[in-house]
Amino acid sequence: MGMNVGLCAVCRSPGAIHSCALCGKLVCPRHFQHGAGVCTQHAGPGPGLPHGVR
Protein backbone atom coordinates (compact mmCIF):
# COMPACT_ATOMS: atom_id res chain seq x y z
CA MET A 1 0.00 0.00 0.00
CA GLY A 2 1.45 3.41 -1.00
CA MET A 3 1.38 6.72 0.81
CA ASN A 4 -1.19 9.36 -0.06
CA VAL A 5 0.53 12.41 -1.50
CA GLY A 6 -1.32 15.51 -2.57
CA LEU A 7 -1.86 19.21 -2.01
CA CYS A 8 -1.76 20.55 1.53
CA ALA A 9 -5.23 21.54 2.74
CA VAL A 10 -3.70 24.56 4.53
CA CYS A 11 -1.23 26.09 2.04
CA ARG A 12 -2.07 24.15 -1.16
CA SER A 13 1.60 23.22 -1.73
CA PRO A 14 2.42 19.80 -3.20
CA GLY A 15 3.90 17.12 -0.97
CA ALA A 16 1.19 16.74 1.65
CA ILE A 17 1.80 13.34 3.27
CA HIS A 18 0.24 13.60 6.73
CA SER A 19 -3.41 13.15 7.69
CA CYS A 20 -4.86 15.02 10.69
CA ALA A 21 -6.29 12.70 13.36
CA LEU A 22 -9.11 15.17 14.09
CA CYS A 23 -10.31 16.40 10.69
CA GLY A 24 -8.64 13.98 8.27
CA LYS A 25 -7.20 16.76 6.10
CA LEU A 26 -4.06 15.94 4.14
CA VAL A 27 -1.30 18.39 5.08
CA CYS A 28 2.39 19.00 4.37
CA PRO A 29 5.09 18.49 7.02
CA ARG A 30 5.10 22.25 7.76
CA HIS A 31 1.43 22.15 8.78
CA PHE A 32 1.50 18.92 10.80
CA GLN A 33 2.43 18.55 14.47
CA HIS A 34 3.87 15.07 14.88
CA GLY A 35 3.62 14.95 18.67
CA ALA A 36 -0.11 15.64 18.60
CA GLY A 37 -0.86 13.88 15.30
CA VAL A 38 -2.96 16.81 14.12
CA CYS A 39 -2.75 19.64 11.62
CA THR A 40 -1.67 23.07 12.81
CA GLN A 41 -5.23 24.37 12.38
CA HIS A 42 -6.25 22.17 15.30
CA ALA A 43 -3.05 22.24 17.37
CA GLY A 44 -2.27 25.94 17.04
CA PRO A 45 1.23 27.38 16.77
CA GLY A 46 3.96 25.17 18.14
CA PRO A 47 7.73 24.87 18.29
CA GLY A 48 9.40 25.61 15.00
CA LEU A 49 6.46 27.47 13.48
CA PRO A 50 6.86 31.18 12.76
CA HIS A 51 4.50 33.44 14.69
CA GLY A 52 1.12 33.46 13.00
CA VAL A 53 1.60 30.26 10.97
CA ARG A 54 -1.34 27.92 11.52
QUIPE-V645184 format. One record per pair of residues at least 12 apart in sequence whose ideal C-beta (glycine too) atoms are under 8 Angstrom apart, sorted by the first residue. I is the first residue (numbers start at 0). GAP is how many residues later the second one is. D is the distance in Angstrom with one decimal. If there is no record, write none. Layout:
I:GAP:D  I:GAP:D
//
This chain:
2:14:5.8  3:13:7.1  3:15:7.1  3:22:6.2  4:12:5.6  5:20:5.2  6:19:7.5  7:18:7.0  7:19:5.0  7:20:4.0  7:22:7.7  7:23:5.8  8:16:3.8  8:17:5.8  8:18:5.7  8:22:7.9  8:30:7.3  9:15:7.6  9:17:5.6  9:18:7.5  9:21:4.2  9:29:6.6  9:30:6.8  9:31:6.4  9:44:7.5  10:17:6.6  10:19:7.2  10:20:6.4  12:15:5.6  12:17:8.0  14:13:5.3  14:14:7.6  15:12:4.7  16:12:7.0  17:14:3.9  17:21:7.6  19:12:7.4  19:17:7.7  19:18:5.0  19:19:3.9  19:21:7.8  19:22:6.3  20:15:7.9  20:16:4.3  20:17:5.4  21:16:5.1  21:17:7.6  21:20:4.8  22:15:7.9  22:16:6.7  22:18:7.5  22:19:6.5  24:14:5.6  24:16:7.6  26:12:4.6  26:13:7.6  29:19:7.9  29:23:7.7  32:13:5.2  39:13:6.9  39:14:5.1  40:13:5.7
//
